[in-house]
Amino acid sequence: MALVDIINEIKKLKTAELYRLKEFFNESLTPFSKSEPVFNELIEQKHKDGFTCTHCHSKNVVRFGNIQ
């Protein structure tokens, strides 16, 4: 099922069903939102000296390649 199909199905829900769906997402996504600052800190620390190619260890990198 494509995202657009899911959205169209959500639009058909009644108020009580929308509330239940909202509560489901709130409960399901809460653990991720609490850990987001931790992930951001890890990413910041990991790349504090810039990005490095994992293959050639060059500092001149771009996503999926390098700067020539």
PDB file of N, CA, C and O in Angstrom:
ATOM      1  N   MET A   1       0.851  -1.176   0.000  1.00  0.00           N
ATOM      2  CA  MET A   1       0.000   0.000   0.000  1.00  0.00           C
ATOM      3  C   MET A   1       0.896   1.239   0.000  1.00  0.00           C
ATOM      4  O   MET A   1       1.821   1.332   0.807  1.00  0.00           O
ATOM      5  N   ALA A   2       0.639   2.156  -0.866  1.00  0.00           N
ATOM      6  CA  ALA A   2       1.420   3.380  -0.979  1.00  0.00           C
ATOM      7  C   ALA A   2       1.000   4.383   0.096  1.00  0.00           C
ATOM      8  O   ALA A   2      -0.104   4.304   0.635  1.00  0.00           O
ATOM      9  N   LEU A   3       1.879   5.310   0.395  1.00  0.00           N
ATOM     10  CA  LEU A   3       1.592   6.324   1.411  1.00  0.00           C
ATOM     11  C   LEU A   3       0.333   7.114   1.068  1.00  0.00           C
ATOM     12  O   LEU A   3      -0.473   7.409   1.951  1.00  0.00           O
ATOM     13  N   VAL A   4       0.163   7.453  -0.184  1.00  0.00           N
ATOM     14  CA  VAL A   4      -1.026   8.213  -0.587  1.00  0.00           C
ATOM     15  C   VAL A   4      -2.297   7.409  -0.289  1.00  0.00           C
ATOM     16  O   VAL A   4      -3.321   7.986   0.079  1.00  0.00           O
ATOM     17  N   ASP A   5      -2.239   6.088  -0.446  1.00  0.00           N
ATOM     18  CA  ASP A   5      -3.396   5.243  -0.125  1.00  0.00           C
ATOM     19  C   ASP A   5      -3.683   5.257   1.372  1.00  0.00           C
ATOM     20  O   ASP A   5      -4.840   5.303   1.792  1.00  0.00           O
ATOM     21  N   ILE A   6      -2.626   5.216   2.168  1.00  0.00           N
ATOM     22  CA  ILE A   6      -2.784   5.255   3.625  1.00  0.00           C
ATOM     23  C   ILE A   6      -3.411   6.581   4.052  1.00  0.00           C
ATOM     24  O   ILE A   6      -4.320   6.611   4.882  1.00  0.00           O
ATOM     25  N   ILE A   7      -2.922   7.656   3.484  1.00  0.00           N
ATOM     26  CA  ILE A   7      -3.470   8.988   3.810  1.00  0.00           C
ATOM     27  C   ILE A   7      -4.943   9.063   3.435  1.00  0.00           C
ATOM     28  O   ILE A   7      -5.753   9.593   4.196  1.00  0.00           O
ATOM     29  N   ASN A   8      -5.291   8.540   2.278  1.00  0.00           N
ATOM     30  CA  ASN A   8      -6.693   8.558   1.859  1.00  0.00           C
ATOM     31  C   ASN A   8      -7.572   7.736   2.804  1.00  0.00           C
ATOM     32  O   ASN A   8      -8.712   8.110   3.079  1.00  0.00           O
ATOM     33  N   GLU A   9      -7.041   6.619   3.296  1.00  0.00           N
ATOM     34  CA  GLU A   9      -7.799   5.804   4.252  1.00  0.00           C
ATOM     35  C   GLU A   9      -7.947   6.529   5.588  1.00  0.00           C
ATOM     36  O   GLU A   9      -8.999   6.451   6.223  1.00  0.00           O
ATOM     37  N   ILE A  10      -6.910   7.227   6.011  1.00  0.00           N
ATOM     38  CA  ILE A  10      -6.975   7.988   7.262  1.00  0.00           C
ATOM     39  C   ILE A  10      -8.042   9.075   7.173  1.00  0.00           C
ATOM     40  O   ILE A  10      -8.753   9.336   8.143  1.00  0.00           O
ATOM     41  N   LYS A  11      -8.148   9.698   6.020  1.00  0.00           N
ATOM     42  CA  LYS A  11      -9.153  10.750   5.826  1.00  0.00           C
ATOM     43  C   LYS A  11     -10.579  10.220   5.983  1.00  0.00           C
ATOM     44  O   LYS A  11     -11.499  10.993   6.250  1.00  0.00           O
ATOM     45  N   LYS A  12     -10.766   8.922   5.820  1.00  0.00           N
ATOM     46  CA  LYS A  12     -12.097   8.317   5.925  1.00  0.00           C
ATOM     47  C   LYS A  12     -12.469   7.971   7.377  1.00  0.00           C
ATOM     48  O   LYS A  12     -13.621   7.635   7.648  1.00  0.00           O
ATOM     49  N   LEU A  13     -11.527   8.049   8.297  1.00  0.00           N
ATOM     50  CA  LEU A  13     -11.773   7.652   9.678  1.00  0.00           C
ATOM     51  C   LEU A  13     -12.697   8.637  10.386  1.00  0.00           C
ATOM     52  O   LEU A  13     -12.724   9.829  10.082  1.00  0.00           O
ATOM     53  N   LYS A  14     -13.451   8.099  11.339  1.00  0.00           N
ATOM     54  CA  LYS A  14     -14.311   8.929  12.179  1.00  0.00           C
ATOM     55  C   LYS A  14     -13.464   9.540  13.289  1.00  0.00           C
ATOM     56  O   LYS A  14     -12.325   9.128  13.508  1.00  0.00           O
ATOM     57  N   THR A  15     -14.015  10.506  13.975  1.00  0.00           N
ATOM     58  CA  THR A  15     -13.289  11.245  15.008  1.00  0.00           C
ATOM     59  C   THR A  15     -12.690  10.325  16.069  1.00  0.00           C
ATOM     60  O   THR A  15     -11.522  10.477  16.428  1.00  0.00           O
ATOM     61  N   ALA A  16     -13.465   9.388  16.568  1.00  0.00           N
ATOM     62  CA  ALA A  16     -12.969   8.474  17.607  1.00  0.00           C
ATOM     63  C   ALA A  16     -11.819   7.623  17.076  1.00  0.00           C
ATOM     64  O   ALA A  16     -10.849   7.371  17.791  1.00  0.00           O
ATOM     65  N   GLU A  17     -11.926   7.183  15.832  1.00  0.00           N
ATOM     66  CA  GLU A  17     -10.867   6.374  15.226  1.00  0.00           C
ATOM     67  C   GLU A  17      -9.600   7.205  15.018  1.00  0.00           C
ATOM     68  O   GLU A  17      -8.490   6.707  15.205  1.00  0.00           O
ATOM     69  N   LEU A  18      -9.767   8.453  14.635  1.00  0.00           N
ATOM     70  CA  LEU A  18      -8.613   9.353  14.479  1.00  0.00           C
ATOM     71  C   LEU A  18      -7.910   9.560  15.822  1.00  0.00           C
ATOM     72  O   LEU A  18      -6.681   9.593  15.893  1.00  0.00           O
ATOM     73  N   TYR A  19      -8.701   9.698  16.873  1.00  0.00           N
ATOM     74  CA  TYR A  19      -8.134   9.868  18.203  1.00  0.00           C
ATOM     75  C   TYR A  19      -7.320   8.633  18.592  1.00  0.00           C
ATOM     76  O   TYR A  19      -6.203   8.759  19.094  1.00  0.00           O
ATOM     77  N   ARG A  20      -7.872   7.448  18.363  1.00  0.00           N
ATOM     78  CA  ARG A  20      -7.160   6.213  18.680  1.00  0.00           C
ATOM     79  C   ARG A  20      -5.872   6.096  17.868  1.00  0.00           C
ATOM     80  O   ARG A  20      -4.846   5.654  18.385  1.00  0.00           O
ATOM     81  N   LEU A  21      -5.925   6.491  16.605  1.00  0.00           N
ATOM     82  CA  LEU A  21      -4.731   6.450  15.752  1.00  0.00           C
ATOM     83  C   LEU A  21      -3.672   7.422  16.261  1.00  0.00           C
ATOM     84  O   LEU A  21      -2.483   7.101  16.294  1.00  0.00           O
ATOM     85  N   LYS A  22      -4.117   8.610  16.656  1.00  0.00           N
ATOM     86  CA  LYS A  22      -3.196   9.609  17.205  1.00  0.00           C
ATOM     87  C   LYS A  22      -2.528   9.085  18.466  1.00  0.00           C
ATOM     88  O   LYS A  22      -1.316   9.225  18.633  1.00  0.00           O
ATOM     89  N   GLU A  23      -3.307   8.485  19.349  1.00  0.00           N
ATOM     90  CA  GLU A  23      -2.752   7.920  20.580  1.00  0.00           C
ATOM     91  C   GLU A  23      -1.764   6.793  20.283  1.00  0.00           C
ATOM     92  O   GLU A  23      -0.734   6.667  20.945  1.00  0.00           O
ATOM     93  N   PHE A  24      -2.086   5.982  19.291  1.00  0.00           N
ATOM     94  CA  PHE A  24      -1.180   4.904  18.897  1.00  0.00           C
ATOM     95  C   PHE A  24       0.164   5.474  18.457  1.00  0.00           C
ATOM     96  O   PHE A  24       1.214   4.995  18.885  1.00  0.00           O
ATOM     97  N   PHE A  25       0.136   6.498  17.600  1.00  0.00           N
ATOM     98  CA  PHE A  25       1.379   7.102  17.133  1.00  0.00           C
ATOM     99  C   PHE A  25       2.133   7.790  18.260  1.00  0.00           C
ATOM    100  O   PHE A  25       3.359   7.708  18.331  1.00  0.00           O
ATOM    101  N   ASN A  26       1.412   8.461  19.133  1.00  0.00           N
ATOM    102  CA  ASN A  26       2.070   9.110  20.276  1.00  0.00           C
ATOM    103  C   ASN A  26       2.807   8.097  21.130  1.00  0.00           C
ATOM    104  O   ASN A  26       3.949   8.330  21.525  1.00  0.00           O
ATOM    105  N   GLU A  27       2.165   6.979  21.417  1.00  0.00           N
ATOM    106  CA  GLU A  27       2.790   5.948  22.240  1.00  0.00           C
ATOM    107  C   GLU A  27       3.919   5.244  21.500  1.00  0.00           C
ATOM    108  O   GLU A  27       4.932   4.895  22.107  1.00  0.00           O
ATOM    109  N   SER A  28       3.759   5.033  20.213  1.00  0.00           N
ATOM    110  CA  SER A  28       4.759   4.323  19.420  1.00  0.00           C
ATOM    111  C   SER A  28       6.007   5.162  19.167  1.00  0.00           C
ATOM    112  O   SER A  28       7.116   4.630  19.117  1.00  0.00           O
ATOM    113  N   LEU A  29       5.830   6.459  19.007  1.00  0.00           N
ATOM    114  CA  LEU A  29       6.956   7.321  18.640  1.00  0.00           C
ATOM    115  C   LEU A  29       7.641   7.980  19.826  1.00  0.00           C
ATOM    116  O   LEU A  29       8.726   8.540  19.673  1.00  0.00           O
ATOM    117  N   THR A  30       7.037   7.925  20.998  1.00  0.00           N
ATOM    118  CA  THR A  30       7.623   8.554  22.184  1.00  0.00           C
ATOM    119  C   THR A  30       9.021   8.048  22.488  1.00  0.00           C
ATOM    120  O   THR A  30       9.896   8.865  22.773  1.00  0.00           O
ATOM    121  N   PRO A  31       9.283   6.742  22.444  1.00  0.00           N
ATOM    122  CA  PRO A  31      10.654   6.293  22.729  1.00  0.00           C
ATOM    123  C   PRO A  31      11.690   6.900  21.780  1.00  0.00           C
ATOM    124  O   PRO A  31      12.821   7.165  22.188  1.00  0.00           O
ATOM    125  N   PHE A  32      11.314   7.120  20.526  1.00  0.00           N
ATOM    126  CA  PHE A  32      12.245   7.700  19.569  1.00  0.00           C
ATOM    127  C   PHE A  32      12.512   9.164  19.874  1.00  0.00           C
ATOM    128  O   PHE A  32      13.649   9.623  19.767  1.00  0.00           O
ATOM    129  N   SER A  33      11.476   9.901  20.252  1.00  0.00           N
ATOM    130  CA  SER A  33      11.661  11.322  20.507  1.00  0.00           C
ATOM    131  C   SER A  33      12.511  11.563  21.746  1.00  0.00           C
ATOM    132  O   SER A  33      13.246  12.548  21.811  1.00  0.00           O
ATOM    133  N   LYS A  34      12.415  10.666  22.738  1.00  0.00           N
ATOM    134  CA  LYS A  34      13.230  10.816  23.945  1.00  0.00           C
ATOM    135  C   LYS A  34      14.703  10.557  23.660  1.00  0.00           C
ATOM    136  O   LYS A  34      15.573  11.150  24.298  1.00  0.00           O
ATOM    137  N   SER A  35      14.988   9.677  22.709  1.00  0.00           N
ATOM    138  CA  SER A  35      16.377   9.332  22.419  1.00  0.00           C
ATOM    139  C   SER A  35      16.978  10.199  21.318  1.00  0.00           C
ATOM    140  O   SER A  35      18.175  10.101  21.049  1.00  0.00           O
ATOM    141  N   GLU A  36      16.183  11.036  20.684  1.00  0.00           N
ATOM    142  CA  GLU A  36      16.688  11.865  19.584  1.00  0.00           C
ATOM    143  C   GLU A  36      17.873  12.738  19.992  1.00  0.00           C
ATOM    144  O   GLU A  36      18.851  12.793  19.247  1.00  0.00           O
ATOM    145  N   PRO A  37      17.837  13.421  21.134  1.00  0.00           N
ATOM    146  CA  PRO A  37      19.004  14.213  21.522  1.00  0.00           C
ATOM    147  C   PRO A  37      20.271  13.368  21.665  1.00  0.00           C
ATOM    148  O   PRO A  37      21.368  13.836  21.359  1.00  0.00           O
ATOM    149  N   VAL A  38      20.125  12.146  22.120  1.00  0.00           N
ATOM    150  CA  VAL A  38      21.277  11.253  22.262  1.00  0.00           C
ATOM    151  C   VAL A  38      21.852  10.929  20.884  1.00  0.00           C
ATOM    152  O   VAL A  38      23.067  10.978  20.694  1.00  0.00           O
ATOM    153  N   PHE A  39      20.988  10.598  19.924  1.00  0.00           N
ATOM    154  CA  PHE A  39      21.447  10.306  18.579  1.00  0.00           C
ATOM    155  C   PHE A  39      22.134  11.522  17.961  1.00  0.00           C
ATOM    156  O   PHE A  39      23.173  11.392  17.314  1.00  0.00           O
ATOM    157  N   ASN A  40      21.552  12.698  18.161  1.00  0.00           N
ATOM    158  CA  ASN A  40      22.159  13.912  17.617  1.00  0.00           C
ATOM    159  C   ASN A  40      23.542  14.155  18.213  1.00  0.00           C
ATOM    160  O   ASN A  40      24.463  14.558  17.503  1.00  0.00           O
ATOM    161  N   GLU A  41      23.686  13.916  19.498  1.00  0.00           N
ATOM    162  CA  GLU A  41      24.982  14.082  20.160  1.00  0.00           C
ATOM    163  C   GLU A  41      26.001  13.086  19.608  1.00  0.00           C
ATOM    164  O   GLU A  41      27.151  13.447  19.356  1.00  0.00           O
ATOM    165  N   LEU A  42      25.582  11.842  19.423  1.00  0.00           N
ATOM    166  CA  LEU A  42      26.484  10.829  18.869  1.00  0.00           C
ATOM    167  C   LEU A  42      26.942  11.205  17.460  1.00  0.00           C
ATOM    168  O   LEU A  42      28.125  11.089  17.139  1.00  0.00           O
ATOM    169  N   ILE A  43      26.024  11.645  16.634  1.00  0.00           N
ATOM    170  CA  ILE A  43      26.370  12.042  15.269  1.00  0.00           C
ATOM    171  C   ILE A  43      27.330  13.223  15.293  1.00  0.00           C
ATOM    172  O   ILE A  43      28.299  13.264  14.534  1.00  0.00           O
ATOM    173  N   GLU A  44      27.052  14.182  16.170  1.00  0.00           N
ATOM    174  CA  GLU A  44      27.903  15.357  16.283  1.00  0.00           C
ATOM    175  C   GLU A  44      29.317  14.961  16.713  1.00  0.00           C
ATOM    176  O   GLU A  44      30.296  15.448  16.148  1.00  0.00           O
ATOM    177  N   GLN A  45      29.425  14.087  17.701  1.00  0.00           N
ATOM    178  CA  GLN A  45      30.739  13.643  18.186  1.00  0.00           C
ATOM    179  C   GLN A  45      31.467  12.805  17.143  1.00  0.00           C
ATOM    180  O   GLN A  45      32.679  12.933  16.974  1.00  0.00           O
ATOM    181  N   LYS A  46      30.734  11.955  16.450  1.00  0.00           N
ATOM    182  CA  LYS A  46      31.347  11.073  15.454  1.00  0.00           C
ATOM    183  C   LYS A  46      31.972  11.875  14.320  1.00  0.00           C
ATOM    184  O   LYS A  46      33.019  11.496  13.795  1.00  0.00           O
ATOM    185  N   HIS A  47      31.342  12.971  13.942  1.00  0.00           N
ATOM    186  CA  HIS A  47      31.806  13.746  12.790  1.00  0.00           C
ATOM    187  C   HIS A  47      32.379  15.110  13.190  1.00  0.00           C
ATOM    188  O   HIS A  47      32.375  16.042  12.386  1.00  0.00           O
ATOM    189  N   LYS A  48      32.865  15.228  14.417  1.00  0.00           N
ATOM    190  CA  LYS A  48      33.364  16.523  14.883  1.00  0.00           C
ATOM    191  C   LYS A  48      34.585  16.994  14.089  1.00  0.00           C
ATOM    192  O   LYS A  48      34.829  18.196  13.984  1.00  0.00           O
ATOM    193  N   ASP A  49      35.350  16.053  13.529  1.00  0.00           N
ATOM    194  CA  ASP A  49      36.518  16.412  12.720  1.00  0.00           C
ATOM    195  C   ASP A  49      36.202  16.400  11.231  1.00  0.00           C
ATOM    196  O   ASP A  49      37.113  16.433  10.403  1.00  0.00           O
ATOM    197  N   GLY A  50      34.928  16.354  10.886  1.00  0.00           N
ATOM    198  CA  GLY A  50      34.516  16.303   9.491  1.00  0.00           C
ATOM    199  C   GLY A  50      34.283  14.864   9.063  1.00  0.00           C
ATOM    200  O   GLY A  50      34.499  13.925   9.828  1.00  0.00           O
ATOM    201  N   PHE A  51      33.844  14.717   7.844  1.00  0.00           N
ATOM    202  CA  PHE A  51      33.557  13.394   7.312  1.00  0.00           C
ATOM    203  C   PHE A  51      34.802  12.819   6.648  1.00  0.00           C
ATOM    204  O   PHE A  51      35.621  13.548   6.087  1.00  0.00           O
ATOM    205  N   THR A  52      34.927  11.503   6.723  1.00  0.00           N
ATOM    206  CA  THR A  52      36.064  10.806   6.127  1.00  0.00           C
ATOM    207  C   THR A  52      35.536   9.612   5.339  1.00  0.00           C
ATOM    208  O   THR A  52      34.631   8.910   5.791  1.00  0.00           O
ATOM    209  N   CYS A  53      36.107   9.387   4.158  1.00  0.00           N
ATOM    210  CA  CYS A  53      35.726   8.237   3.347  1.00  0.00           C
ATOM    211  C   CYS A  53      36.141   6.966   4.079  1.00  0.00           C
ATOM    212  O   CYS A  53      37.272   6.858   4.554  1.00  0.00           O
ATOM    213  N   THR A  54      35.235   6.015   4.168  1.00  0.00           N
ATOM    214  CA  THR A  54      35.538   4.766   4.868  1.00  0.00           C
ATOM    215  C   THR A  54      36.460   3.865   4.058  1.00  0.00           C
ATOM    216  O   THR A  54      37.046   2.930   4.604  1.00  0.00           O
ATOM    217  N   HIS A  55      36.598   4.137   2.755  1.00  0.00           N
ATOM    218  CA  HIS A  55      37.432   3.293   1.899  1.00  0.00           C
ATOM    219  C   HIS A  55      38.847   3.847   1.740  1.00  0.00           C
ATOM    220  O   HIS A  55      39.824   3.131   1.957  1.00  0.00           O
ATOM    221  N   CYS A  56      38.957   5.141   1.356  1.00  0.00           N
ATOM    222  CA  CYS A  56      40.281   5.711   1.088  1.00  0.00           C
ATOM    223  C   CYS A  56      40.740   6.673   2.185  1.00  0.00           C
ATOM    224  O   CYS A  56      41.874   7.152   2.148  1.00  0.00           O
ATOM    225  N   HIS A  57      39.888   6.957   3.145  1.00  0.00           N
ATOM    226  CA  HIS A  57      40.165   7.838   4.288  1.00  0.00           C
ATOM    227  C   HIS A  57      40.407   9.290   3.885  1.00  0.00           C
ATOM    228  O   HIS A  57      41.031  10.043   4.633  1.00  0.00           O
ATOM    229  N   SER A  58      39.925   9.685   2.720  1.00  0.00           N
ATOM    230  CA  SER A  58      40.034  11.064   2.256  1.00  0.00           C
ATOM    231  C   SER A  58      39.091  11.951   3.056  1.00  0.00           C
ATOM    232  O   SER A  58      38.009  11.523   3.458  1.00  0.00           O
ATOM    233  N   LYS A  59      39.512  13.187   3.280  1.00  0.00           N
ATOM    234  CA  LYS A  59      38.661  14.170   3.960  1.00  0.00           C
ATOM    235  C   LYS A  59      37.820  14.948   2.951  1.00  0.00           C
ATOM    236  O   LYS A  59      36.879  15.642   3.336  1.00  0.00           O
ATOM    237  N   ASN A  60      38.149  14.839   1.668  1.00  0.00           N
ATOM    238  CA  ASN A  60      37.416  15.524   0.605  1.00  0.00           C
ATOM    239  C   ASN A  60      36.303  14.629   0.101  1.00  0.00           C
ATOM    240  O   ASN A  60      36.431  14.004  -0.951  1.00  0.00           O
ATOM    241  N   VAL A  61      35.216  14.566   0.843  1.00  0.00           N
ATOM    242  CA  VAL A  61      34.122  13.658   0.491  1.00  0.00           C
ATOM    243  C   VAL A  61      32.813  14.394   0.325  1.00  0.00           C
ATOM    244  O   VAL A  61      32.573  15.443   0.922  1.00  0.00           O
ATOM    245  N   VAL A  62      31.984  13.812  -0.501  1.00  0.00           N
ATOM    246  CA  VAL A  62      30.589  14.219  -0.647  1.00  0.00           C
ATOM    247  C   VAL A  62      29.787  12.937  -0.599  1.00  0.00           C
ATOM    248  O   VAL A  62      30.348  11.845  -0.695  1.00  0.00           O
ATOM    249  N   ARG A  63      28.507  13.060  -0.455  1.00  0.00           N
ATOM    250  CA  ARG A  63      27.678  11.867  -0.367  1.00  0.00           C
ATOM    251  C   ARG A  63      27.842  11.028  -1.628  1.00  0.00           C
ATOM    252  O   ARG A  63      27.719  11.550  -2.736  1.00  0.00           O
ATOM    253  N   PHE A  64      28.110   9.763  -1.477  1.00  0.00           N
ATOM    254  CA  PHE A  64      28.272   8.801  -2.571  1.00  0.00           C
ATOM    255  C   PHE A  64      29.421   9.148  -3.513  1.00  0.00           C
ATOM    256  O   PHE A  64      29.328   8.884  -4.712  1.00  0.00           O
ATOM    257  N   GLY A  65      30.481   9.722  -3.010  1.00  0.00           N
ATOM    258  CA  GLY A  65      31.606  10.011  -3.880  1.00  0.00           C
ATOM    259  C   GLY A  65      32.647  10.872  -3.212  1.00  0.00           C
ATOM    260  O   GLY A  65      32.660  11.000  -1.987  1.00  0.00           O
ATOM    261  N   ASN A  66      33.522  11.465  -4.003  1.00  0.00           N
ATOM    262  CA  ASN A  66      34.529  12.359  -3.457  1.00  0.00           C
ATOM    263  C   ASN A  66      34.693  13.578  -4.355  1.00  0.00           C
ATOM    264  O   ASN A  66      34.227  13.597  -5.494  1.00  0.00           O
ATOM    265  N   ILE A  67      35.351  14.571  -3.832  1.00  0.00           N
ATOM    266  CA  ILE A  67      35.603  15.806  -4.590  1.00  0.00           C
ATOM    267  C   ILE A  67      36.904  15.591  -5.339  1.00  0.00           C
ATOM    268  O   ILE A  67      37.925  15.277  -4.726  1.00  0.00           O
ATOM    269  N   GLN A  68      36.884  15.750  -6.620  1.00  0.00           N
ATOM    270  CA  GLN A  68      38.093  15.531  -7.448  1.00  0.00           C
ATOM    271  C   GLN A  68      38.982  16.752  -7.440  1.00  0.00           C
ATOM    272  O   GLN A  68      40.036  16.752  -8.077  1.00  0.00           O
TER     273      GLN A  68
END
